[in-house]
Amino acid sequence: MRRYNKRDLSIQVRKNIRKYRLIRGYTLQELADLTSLTHGYVRDLECLSIDKTPTLETIGKFADALEIDIRQLFDNINEDN
């Protein structure tokens, strides 16, 4: 059975936010505008060297802005992507 921890899930979600932002062709600022978050927050969230863990409410904002099911942000990412 796989164990999940907060750090691994946070990184997974953050990688997926970036993946879907790029698929949609949004800039950091466009995604910030769509989520009512700041450009700096979105930028820092995508920078995995900065320790940020978005709340579930914030993850929901990203899912809505990216027009995806929130569960997609928790999908595993192949390291090659």
N, C-alpha and C positions, 0 to 999 in steps of 0.2 A: 504494500500500500504506500502510495506517495504521500509524503508530508509536505505541507505548504507552510512557508513562513512569510512574515510581513515583507521582508526585504525582497525576497524572490518574486513575490506577487507584484510588488510595487514596480520592480524593474520590468517585469513582463508587460504590465499595463502601460508603462511609459514608452516602451519600445513599440507597442501596438499603436499608441496615439501618434507617434511619429510616422509609422508605416502608413496608417490611414490618412494622415494629413498629406503626405507625399502623394498617395494614390489620388486624392481629391485635387491635388495641385494647389493647396492652400499655403500661403506664407504663414510664418509664425504670427504676424500681426492679424491676418485674416482670421485665423483660428481663435486668437485672443478676442477679437471683436465678436465672433459668433458665440463665444462662451461667456462673455462679459468678464473675462479675466484679463490680467495685464500681460503685455508682451513679455515682460521680464519673467513672470511666473511660468508662462508656457515655455519660454526658452530654457529656464532653469530645470523645468520638469523633464525636458527632452535630453538635457545634459546629465548623463548617468553618473558622472563623477560628483555631482551635487546630490546630497541626501535629501530627497523630497518624497513624501508619500501623500498622494492626493486622497481626499476623502471620497467616500462612495458618492456623495452628492456631486462632487467635482467630476468624478469619472462619468457620471450620468450626463453632465453638461457636455463633456467631450463626445460621448456616444450620440447625443442629440445633434450636436453641431456637425459631426462627421456622417450623420444619417446611417448609423449602424446599430445593431443590437448591442446592448452593453456587454453581453457575454463575449462578443468578439474581441473586446479589449483584454480579456483574460485568456485568450487562446495562446498556446505555445507558439513561439517564433523560432524558426530554424535560424541558427546563427549565421547562415550564409545570406539571409535577407537583409 
